[in-house]
Amino acid sequence: MVNREFFQALDELERGGKVSKQLLIESLEAGLASAYKKEYGESREITVRLNEEKQSIKVYAHRLVVAEVEDEESQISLEDAREIKPSYKEGDVVIEDITPKEFSRIAAQTAKQVIMQRINDARKEYVLSEMSERQGEILNAVVRRKEGTTVYVEISGSQMEGVMMQNDQVRGETYNIGDVIKVYIKKIRDSRGTAQVVVSRSSAGFVRRLFEMEVPEIKAGLVKIMSIAREGGFRTKIAVYSEDPNVDAVGACIGNKGVRVNAVVAELAGEKVDVIEWCADPIEYIARALSPATVLMVSINEEEKHASVVVPDEKLSLAIGRSGQNARLAAKLTGWKIDVKSYSSVVTASADGAEEAGEGADA
């Protein structure tokens, strides 16, 4: 059972699979022991030892030396043991080399199943330990395959597979086999007994990390990202703030001539990005969140966390946005329900209300 190529294959598995050779050897020993017992109907305690230096595989049976044998499969009498080696005494273990000339195909298949399970377990542990530390980061990845609407990528430098579901893809983007893309490590999940790396390009976290990479003031802690609202492929709103009055939080994120925000927009394939300054005053914050629309007035109901916003007639469509997107993102960014109305509709409603009140008084 000596096979130089066999041990060379272990080296390749270690280099390519991020699994230690020692773990592979232990898995093989357990798998081969299981296969041997199944193939030969062996009930004795069996161990398999792989010797890399001698490039050999040995199978051993173990029996305990006892004064009176009760189980011939697991025990051997002191008298019989001393025929093998005179120095044996009660309590010793007699180890017998029972290495077969070759394992059958069934034994090999059994060993393979156990080995692959051990390796899969090791890969799962690796993903959970290594990739969990990288959760929330942006990494390069190569598109490897597509199954329906799901895209599978190989995360560069790790050979780990990442899965990008449809809701984590940016609408309008096309992912072709071999494309190198940036992905956000969204989470690690346990799927059917294996650890799976879930990646995203549509999450708000992706934008957050892009700004952290592009804006040194954020990395240094001078500028804080307070909130992000995003609809991938369409628009993102990001609220930033600095406790240092000498630091322009919005200006830092936009950069000289827009170089920083443009770098983010380029990675987002032209997605619109509104950078606004966060404010503790909800009235001012809500008004800013509806950028780029001009806001005339904001009235709030703090108990219901509801805001009524009045905008110029010509800015109503801009404030609401296509399919209500701008108002929806502003609400998500601020955490307030926002009702946007035009100035003329508010004036008309006020006039109607005053007229009804007058008629009531006349009556």
Secondary structure as GFF3:
##gff-version 3
##sequence-region A 1 363
A	DSSP	alpha_helix	4	17	.	.	.	ID=ss1
A	DSSP	alpha_helix	21	40	.	.	.	ID=ss2
A	DSSP	beta_strand	45	51	.	.	.	ID=ss3
A	DSSP	beta_strand	56	66	.	.	.	ID=ss4
A	DSSP	beta_strand	75	77	.	.	.	ID=ss5
A	DSSP	alpha_helix	78	84	.	.	.	ID=ss6
A	DSSP	beta_strand	93	97	.	.	.	ID=ss7
A	DSSP	alpha_helix	105	126	.	.	.	ID=ss8
A	DSSP	pi_helix	127	131	.	.	.	ID=ss9
A	DSSP	three_ten_helix	132	134	.	.	.	ID=ss10
A	DSSP	beta_strand	138	147	.	.	.	ID=ss11
A	DSSP	beta_strand	150	155	.	.	.	ID=ss12
A	DSSP	beta_strand	160	164	.	.	.	ID=ss13
A	DSSP	three_ten_helix	166	168	.	.	.	ID=ss14
A	DSSP	beta_strand	180	191	.	.	.	ID=ss15
A	DSSP	beta_strand	194	200	.	.	.	ID=ss16
A	DSSP	alpha_helix	204	214	.	.	.	ID=ss17
A	DSSP	alpha_helix	216	219	.	.	.	ID=ss18
A	DSSP	beta_strand	224	231	.	.	.	ID=ss19
A	DSSP	beta_strand	235	241	.	.	.	ID=ss20
A	DSSP	alpha_helix	249	254	.	.	.	ID=ss21
A	DSSP	three_ten_helix	256	258	.	.	.	ID=ss22
A	DSSP	alpha_helix	259	267	.	.	.	ID=ss23
A	DSSP	beta_strand	272	277	.	.	.	ID=ss24
A	DSSP	alpha_helix	282	289	.	.	.	ID=ss25
A	DSSP	beta_strand	297	301	.	.	.	ID=ss26
A	DSSP	beta_strand	306	311	.	.	.	ID=ss27
A	DSSP	three_ten_helix	313	315	.	.	.	ID=ss28
A	DSSP	alpha_helix	316	320	.	.	.	ID=ss29
A	DSSP	three_ten_helix	322	324	.	.	.	ID=ss30
A	DSSP	alpha_helix	325	334	.	.	.	ID=ss31
A	DSSP	beta_strand	337	342	.	.	.	ID=ss32
A	DSSP	alpha_helix	343	362	.	.	.	ID=ss33
###
